[in-house]
Amino acid sequence: MKAAVRRRERIVRARTIQQLAAEARLAQAEGRLASLTDSADRLGQLRDSLGLGPGGFSAAVLANAGEMAMRLDNARAGLADAIVGARATVETCTAQRLEARIRSESAQRLADKAAVALEAWREKRQAVASRPRSRLGEGGVA
């Protein structure tokens, strides 16, 4: 009986660690997604800031601004795939965290039931131990 309680307590500890690890992976994935979206936003702001002010410009200045805008657009488009992948990772990690939490709570309930069963067994054993015994082997009547 005690062994079952200890075994279930070990399972609870393991499941709690798994839940914490899943939460850490989720936080890391959310951080990566936030970083990528922030980078994409900054690239967009840089692209928007390339607007030329009033006045005359040479063809070289216009060509350089156009090329820079094109490069910023390409970099932002390249981040789009990474952002989609990061969102998928966040969704996967969220599902894994939920599953780990369910398993942890289930293990905790099983450990609680085992502890209650052990206590009931001890009480029953105590009641049996304090009861007077009959002497059937010595010719006594039970």
Stockholm file with secondary structure:
# STOCKHOLM 1.0

chainA/1-142         MKAAVRRRERIVRARTIQQLAAEARLAQAEGRLASLTDSADRLGQLRDSLGLGPGGFSAAVLANAGEMAMRLDNARAGLADAIVGARATVETCTAQRLEARIRSESAQRLADKAAVALEAWREKRQAVASRPRSRLGEGGVA
#=GR chainA/1-142 SS CHHHHHHHHHHHHHHHHHHHHHHHHHHHHHHHHHHHHHHHHHHHHHHHTTCCCSSCCCHHHHHHHHHHHHHHHHHHHHHHHHHHHHHHHHHHHHHHHHHHHHHHHHHHHHHHHHHHHHHHHHHHHHHHHHSCCCCGGGTCCC
#=GC SS_cons         CHHHHHHHHHHHHHHHHHHHHHHHHHHHHHHHHHHHHHHHHHHHHHHHTTCCCSSCCCHHHHHHHHHHHHHHHHHHHHHHHHHHHHHHHHHHHHHHHHHHHHHHHHHHHHHHHHHHHHHHHHHHHHHHHHSCCCCGGGTCCC
//
